[in-house]
Structures are given as structure tokens and as C-alpha cells.
Amino acid sequence: MTYNIFISHSWNYSDQYDRLIKLLREKPYFTFKDYSVPFSDPINTNGTTKQLRDAIIKQMTPTSCVLVLAGVYSTYSKWINEEIGIAKNSFVNNPKKIIAIEPWGAERTSTVVKDAADIIVKWNTDSIVDAIRN
């Protein structure tokens, strides 16, 4: 089975996104498709707010869950907060489960993200994959 996921993150902290993708790809017997809006998409830099919001909704539609990296920066990110709102409110018949991932070694995490999450997991491959599967 292939799991369709959307990873909410800040491109300013893309190293965490890259590490998460690597971690998920290395998990045996786990296949996923990442529906996140890619950094290379011109909407990220040249699009309007509405175009980016519409792109996020389009990308999130086929997914079952939204992974949110719960670093403290998330509290102050307009788009991460927008993605949480989209996941919770834009899919009446198919709401998206929000999985908050506490970054490896983080002393502080975003209470905004954790309050919105359906489940909170540590930066651990098995915990993250189990949350996606369930």
C-alpha cells in the first residue's frame, strides 16, 4: 500500500524536511507519495496568496494525513498555520489527520501545532510511520 501524505514545513528550514523524507524512504516495507508543494513550484515565489492556498488544497486533496514539523518556528509561520486550517476545515467529507512531529533534539516545540494535532510523535521512524498507517 502507498500512503499519500502532505508534509507541512517551512522552506526556510528545508533541512528538516529533507531529513524526514530520507527517514521515510529508508523505512522497509513503507511506500509513500509526498504531495507537498515543491520548492521548485513557481507559486512558492511568484504566486499570489490565493494561488498558493489553492495549490495547497489541490495537493492535500488526495492525502490521508498531514505531517507537521513542530519546531518552534511553526508557531510563527503564516503558511504552516494556513495548512493546518486547510487540513482541519477544507475537507468536510474527508478531514485530514494532523500528525505533529517533534523535531530531533528540540527543547521547545510549537504549542500551536501540538494543539491542532490528532497525534504527536517524536522524531522516530517507527513512531512516524505507525501514525501514518493508523
Secondary structure as GFF3:
##gff-version 3
##sequence-region A 1 134
A	DSSP	beta_strand	2	8	.	.	.	ID=ss1
A	DSSP	three_ten_helix	11	13	.	.	.	ID=ss2
A	DSSP	alpha_helix	14	25	.	.	.	ID=ss3
A	DSSP	beta_strand	31	34	.	.	.	ID=ss4
A	DSSP	alpha_helix	43	46	.	.	.	ID=ss5
A	DSSP	alpha_helix	49	60	.	.	.	ID=ss6
A	DSSP	beta_strand	65	69	.	.	.	ID=ss7
A	DSSP	three_ten_helix	72	76	.	.	.	ID=ss8
A	DSSP	alpha_helix	78	89	.	.	.	ID=ss9
A	DSSP	beta_strand	97	102	.	.	.	ID=ss10
A	DSSP	alpha_helix	111	116	.	.	.	ID=ss11
A	DSSP	beta_strand	119	122	.	.	.	ID=ss12
A	DSSP	alpha_helix	125	133	.	.	.	ID=ss13
###
